[in-house]
Amino acid sequence: MQDYNYVWANCFEITLELSCCKYPPTSELQQEWENNRDSLLAFIEQVVHIGVKGFVRDAVTGAGLENATIVVAGIAHNITAGK
């Protein structure tokens, strides 16, 4: 799903694994949260504003442009604007 969303939905997803245990017991979930809370929040603070965001508009009319292709030199993945 991550690859599909990156290519087709302009959405970058990640998976975070907190321990080597795939299905920790319910009784350990609170401790896992407490062990990783600060690191997760620091990660979110670091990456939340990385990248480009905004609106693609016509230079003359200022109207929003749908399906405009955004190309960045040196990056081999173009982005298509939504509605």
C-alpha positions in Angstrom: 0.0 0.0 0.0 2.9 2.4 0.7 4.3 2.1 -2.8 0.8 2.5 -4.3 0.1 5.6 -2.3 3.5 7.2 -3.1 3.1 6.6 -6.9 -0.6 7.2 -7.4 -1.9 9.3 -4.5 1.1 11.7 -3.8 1.1 10.4 -0.3 4.3 9.2 1.5 3.6 6.6 4.2 5.9 5.0 6.7 5.7 2.0 8.9 7.2 2.2 12.4 8.1 -0.9 14.3 8.5 -0.4 18.0 9.8 -3.8 19.0 10.7 -7.2 17.6 7.4 -8.5 18.9 4.8 -8.4 16.1 1.8 -8.8 18.5 2.7 -7.5 22.0 0.3 -8.4 24.8 -2.3 -5.7 25.5 -0.8 -5.3 29.0 2.5 -4.1 27.4 1.0 -1.5 25.0 1.0 1.4 27.4 4.7 0.8 28.2 5.6 0.6 24.4 3.8 4.0 24.0 5.7 5.5 26.9 9.0 4.1 25.6 8.5 5.6 22.1 6.3 8.7 22.6 9.1 11.3 22.7 10.9 9.8 19.7 7.7 9.6 17.7 6.8 13.2 18.5 10.4 14.4 17.6 10.2 12.5 14.3 6.8 14.1 13.5 8.2 17.6 14.3 11.2 17.1 12.1 9.4 15.8 9.0 6.1 17.6 9.1 7.3 20.6 7.1 9.7 18.9 4.7 8.7 19.1 1.1 6.6 21.4 -1.0 3.0 22.3 -0.2 0.6 24.8 -1.6 -1.6 25.5 -4.5 -0.9 25.4 -8.3 -2.5 28.4 -9.8 -2.8 30.0 -13.2 -0.3 32.9 -13.4 -2.9 35.2 -15.1 -6.3 34.4 -13.5 -5.1 32.9 -10.2 -7.5 30.0 -10.7 -6.5 26.6 -9.3 -5.1 24.2 -11.9 -6.1 20.5 -11.7 -3.8 17.7 -12.7 -0.8 20.0 -13.2 2.5 18.1 -13.2 5.1 19.3 -10.8 8.7 18.5 -11.8 11.7 19.0 -9.6 15.2 18.8 -11.1 17.1 15.9 -9.7 14.1 14.0 -8.4 12.9 11.2 -10.7 9.3 11.3 -9.3 6.9 13.9 -10.6 3.8 14.9 -8.6 0.4 15.7 -10.1 -1.7 18.3 -8.4 -5.2 17.4 -7.3 -8.4 19.3 -7.5 
